[in-house]
Amino acid sequence: MTARRPMTQRMIAERVGVSITTVSRVLNDRETEPGRWASSETVAAIMAAAREGGYRRNPHAASLRTSRSDLVGVLVPRLQDFVLATIYEGIDEAAAERGISTFVTNSLDRPELQRTRTQSMLDRRVDGLIFGDAHLDDPFLDEIAAQDVPFVLTSRRAGDHVAVTCDDLAGGRLVAEHLLSLGRRDVAILAGLPFASTGRERTQGLVDAFRAAGVEVPERRIVRNGFDATAGREAAERIFAEPPYPDAVFATNDFAAIGAMGVLRDKGLRIPDDVALVGYNDTPLAESITISLTTIRSPMHTMGRRALETLLDMLAGRTVASERLTPELVVRGSTVGR
């Protein structure tokens, strides 16, 4: 028998038809002045929904609201990753401007580490959390939300949790439009990790745009692997194991694209004459390698700043919403030559 999911403030807000901020204020002032935040009818409806749903106040979350530590915890897969390091710089910069301290830890994209290290952060009485390692279709973040712990996602999205990310669907579309404009219609995709929204949405954006242009991207042309150079090389080796070869490759991370370059060189294929190559994120290496890389510039630093600012708005009881920041296509030699 499946255990019933605990009632959360978000669920109460949806049932009653009010904001989660109103629910939080009413429930946290239940023994003092709940009526100062809402009408008596709304207060009664919130209390009834909480009682009927078996809502239990989370003492840790309550202590966060009443005793600030000015400390924010950040969880990322690997801080050695340039993209995540840049996002964290944005987080830490925005926090320092506001007199807040941050600390970061790595989950290595392993669910068991994500759980234990999140608990370690909560044990240090952080005011809130920023997750850069969200996994699609994993209940972990729902479990954290059920405890009324304030958090914001960045880099990756999951469910309906508040997130500040690049608009990766739009980024994938930009790549598709560029390749189609060059007459490239047989594209392979190094799609990254299957549980990461970044790889999935970047891939979907391209596939949808190609379909709208009357071109189907076959599943055999999509390889789901990691985002680093080694994973990119492995994925490209699978794609170029035997002809016919694609005339374009879209790697959902610059480092994966660099890994693919080695495979193309080993096969004697010329970039971009034989195969056009596109990356994602516009890391410093993209412009400095021998064949400069066409890529999508994502606003990594801004993403981190906005994630921290959104978390602080959440902690202050202000209404917050997810943001998708605008990507930009940067055209270089790997698709148009010198």
C-alpha positions in Angstrom: 0.0 0.0 0.0 1.4 3.4 -1.0 1.8 5.9 1.8 -0.2 9.1 1.4 2.0 12.1 0.6 2.2 14.6 3.5 0.0 17.7 3.1 2.2 20.7 2.3 1.5 24.4 2.3 1.6 24.5 -1.5 -1.1 21.8 -1.6 -3.2 23.8 0.9 -2.8 26.9 -1.2 -3.9 25.1 -4.3 -6.9 23.6 -2.5 -8.1 26.9 -1.0 -7.2 29.0 -4.0 -4.8 31.4 -2.3 -1.0 32.1 -2.5 1.4 29.9 -0.6 2.6 33.1 1.2 -0.9 33.6 2.6 -1.0 30.0 3.8 2.4 30.2 5.4 1.6 33.4 7.3 -1.8 32.1 8.5 -0.4 28.7 9.7 2.7 30.3 11.3 0.6 32.9 13.1 -2.1 30.4 14.1 -1.7 31.0 17.8 -1.3 34.8 17.5 -3.0 36.8 14.7 -3.8 34.6 11.7 -6.6 37.1 10.8 -4.1 39.8 10.1 -3.1 38.0 6.8 -6.5 37.0 5.4 -10.3 37.2 5.9 -11.9 35.1 8.6 -13.4 32.9 5.9 -10.1 32.3 4.2 -8.4 31.6 7.5 -11.1 29.0 8.3 -10.7 27.4 4.9 -6.9 27.1 5.3 -7.2 25.7 8.8 -9.8 23.1 7.6 -7.7 22.1 4.7 -4.6 21.7 6.9 -6.6 19.7 9.5 -8.2 17.4 6.9 -5.0 16.8 5.0 -3.0 16.0 8.1 -0.7 18.9 7.7 2.2 19.0 10.2 4.2 22.0 10.8 7.9 21.4 10.1 9.9 22.8 13.1 13.1 23.2 11.1 11.4 25.2 8.4 9.7 27.3 11.1 13.0 28.0 12.8 14.4 29.1 9.4 11.6 31.7 9.2 12.1 33.0 12.8 15.8 32.8 13.3 17.9 33.7 10.2 21.4 32.3 9.9 22.3 34.4 6.8 23.7 31.2 5.3 22.6 29.6 2.0 23.6 26.1 0.9 24.3 25.2 -2.7 24.3 21.7 -4.2 25.9 21.1 -7.6 26.9 17.9 -9.4 30.6 19.0 -9.7 32.1 22.4 -8.9 35.0 21.6 -11.2 32.6 21.9 -14.1 33.1 25.4 -15.6 29.4 26.1 -16.1 28.5 25.2 -12.5 31.5 27.1 -11.2 30.4 30.2 -13.1 26.8 29.8 -11.8 28.1 29.5 -8.3 30.2 32.6 -8.7 27.0 34.5 -9.5 25.3 33.1 -6.5 28.2 33.9 -4.1 28.7 37.4 -5.6 25.0 38.3 -5.1 25.0 36.8 -1.6 28.1 38.8 -0.6 26.5 42.0 -1.7 23.8 41.3 0.8 25.9 40.2 3.7 25.0 36.5 3.2 27.4 33.6 3.2 27.2 30.6 1.0 28.8 27.2 0.9 28.7 24.6 -1.9 29.0 20.9 -2.0 29.1 18.3 -4.7 26.5 15.5 -5.2 28.3 13.9 -8.2 24.8 13.5 -9.6 24.3 10.5 -7.2 20.9 10.5 -5.5 22.2 9.1 -2.2 24.8 11.8 -2.0 22.2 14.4 -2.9 20.1 13.3 0.1 22.8 13.0 2.7 24.5 16.3 1.7 21.2 18.1 1.7 20.6 16.9 5.2 24.0 18.1 6.2 23.2 21.5 5.0 19.9 21.6 6.8 21.7 20.5 10.0 23.9 23.6 9.6 20.6 25.7 9.8 20.8 27.3 6.4 18.2 29.8 5.5 17.5 28.1 2.2 19.0 25.9 -0.5 19.9 26.3 -4.2 20.0 23.1 -6.2 22.0 22.9 -9.4 21.7 19.1 -9.7 17.9 18.5 -10.1 17.0 15.1 -11.6 13.9 14.7 -13.7 11.4 12.1 -12.4 13.0 11.8 -9.0 10.8 12.4 -6.0 13.6 13.9 -3.9 12.8 17.6 -4.5 9.1 16.9 -3.8 10.1 15.4 -0.5 12.1 18.5 0.4 9.2 20.7 -0.7 6.9 18.6 1.6 9.0 19.7 4.5 8.4 23.4 3.6 12.2 24.0 3.2 12.7 27.0 0.9 14.7 26.2 -2.2 15.3 27.4 -5.7 16.6 25.3 -8.7 19.2 26.7 -11.1 20.9 25.3 -14.2 18.3 22.5 -14.4 14.5 22.4 -14.0 12.3 19.7 -12.4 8.6 19.5 -11.9 6.9 22.8 -10.9 9.6 23.9 -8.5 10.8 27.4 -8.8 13.8 27.5 -11.1 16.1 30.1 -12.7 17.6 28.5 -15.9 18.5 29.3 -19.4 15.7 28.8 -21.9 17.1 25.6 -23.2 14.2 24.8 -25.5 14.9 28.2 -27.2 18.6 27.4 -27.4 17.9 24.1 -29.2 15.7 25.9 -31.6 18.4 28.5 -32.4 20.8 25.6 -33.2 18.2 24.0 -35.5 17.5 27.3 -37.3 21.2 27.9 -37.9 21.9 24.4 -39.2 18.9 24.4 -41.5 19.9 27.7 -42.9 23.2 26.1 -43.9 21.4 23.2 -45.6 22.4 20.7 -42.9 19.5 18.3 -42.5 21.1 15.1 -41.1 22.0 16.0 -37.6 23.2 13.9 -34.7 22.7 15.0 -31.1 25.0 14.4 -28.1 22.1 14.7 -25.7 23.8 14.6 -22.4 22.5 12.9 -19.3 18.9 11.6 -19.6 17.8 12.8 -16.2 19.0 16.4 -16.7 16.5 19.0 -18.1 19.4 20.8 -19.8 20.2 18.0 -22.2 16.6 16.9 -22.6 15.2 20.4 -23.4 18.1 21.4 -25.7 17.6 18.2 -27.7 13.8 18.7 -27.8 14.2 22.3 -29.0 16.2 21.1 -32.0 14.1 18.1 -32.7 10.9 20.2 -32.7 12.3 22.9 -34.9 13.6 20.3 -37.4 10.2 18.6 -37.4 8.5 21.9 -38.1 10.8 22.2 -41.1 9.7 18.8 -42.3 12.8 16.9 -41.2 12.6 14.1 -38.7 15.7 13.4 -36.4 15.8 9.6 -36.0 16.3 8.1 -32.6 19.5 6.4 -33.8 21.0 9.9 -34.2 20.5 10.8 -30.5 23.0 9.5 -28.0 22.4 10.2 -24.3 25.6 10.3 -22.3 27.5 12.7 -20.1 28.4 16.4 -20.7 32.2 16.2 -20.4 34.8 15.7 -23.2 35.2 12.0 -22.5 31.4 11.4 -22.7 31.3 13.5 -25.9 34.0 11.4 -27.5 32.2 8.1 -26.5 28.9 9.4 -27.9 30.6 10.5 -31.2 32.3 7.2 -31.6 28.9 5.5 -31.5 27.5 7.9 -34.1 30.4 7.6 -36.4 31.0 3.9 -36.0 29.9 3.3 -39.6 28.5 5.4 -42.5 26.4 7.1 -43.6 27.6 9.9 -41.4 25.5 12.9 -40.3 26.4 16.3 -41.8 26.0 18.1 -38.5 26.5 17.3 -34.8 24.8 19.3 -32.0 26.5 18.7 -28.6 24.5 19.9 -25.7 27.7 21.0 -23.9 30.9 22.6 -25.3 33.1 20.0 -23.6 31.2 17.2 -25.2 31.6 19.0 -28.6 35.4 19.2 -28.0 35.4 15.4 -27.3 33.5 14.9 -30.6 36.2 16.9 -32.5 38.8 14.2 -31.8 36.5 11.5 -33.3 35.9 13.6 -36.4 39.7 14.2 -36.8 40.4 10.4 -36.4 37.8 9.7 -39.1 39.4 12.1 -41.5 36.3 14.3 -41.5 36.7 18.1 -42.0 35.0 20.6 -39.8 32.8 22.3 -41.1 33.1 21.0 -44.7 32.1 17.5 -43.9 30.4 17.9 -40.5 29.2 21.1 -38.9 29.6 21.1 -35.1 27.7 23.1 -32.5 28.2 23.2 -28.8 26.3 24.9 -25.9 27.2 27.4 -23.1 30.0 29.4 -24.8 32.8 28.4 -22.3 36.2 30.1 -22.8 37.6 27.1 -24.7 34.9 27.4 -27.4 36.6 30.5 -28.9 40.2 29.5 -28.3 40.5 26.0 -29.7 42.0 25.5 -33.2 38.6 25.4 -34.9 36.5 27.9 -33.0 33.2 26.5 -31.9 29.8 27.7 -32.8 27.8 27.5 -29.7 24.9 28.8 -27.6 25.8 31.4 -25.0 23.9 30.8 -21.8 23.9 33.6 -19.1 25.6 31.4 -16.5 26.7 34.2 -14.1 23.3 36.0 -14.3 21.6 32.7 -13.7 23.4 32.3 -10.4 22.7 35.8 -9.3 19.0 35.5 -10.1 18.8 32.2 -8.3 20.1 33.8 -5.1 17.9 36.9 -5.5 14.8 34.6 -6.1 15.6 32.6 -3.0 15.8 35.8 -0.9 12.5 37.0 -2.3 11.0 33.6 -1.3 12.4 33.9 2.2 11.0 37.4 2.5 7.5 36.1 1.7 7.3 37.7 -1.7 5.7 35.9 -4.6 8.3 34.3 -6.9 8.1 32.5 -10.2 10.5 30.5 -12.4 12.6 32.3 -15.0 14.0 31.2 -18.3 16.9 33.5 -19.3 17.5 34.2 -23.0 20.2 32.2 -24.9 22.2 33.6 -27.8 23.7 31.9 -30.8 27.4 32.6 -31.4 28.5 31.6 -34.9 32.1 30.6 -35.4 34.3 28.5 -37.6 32.9 25.0 -36.7 29.8 25.7 -38.8 30.8 28.5 -41.3 34.5 28.1 -41.7 37.1 30.8 -41.3 
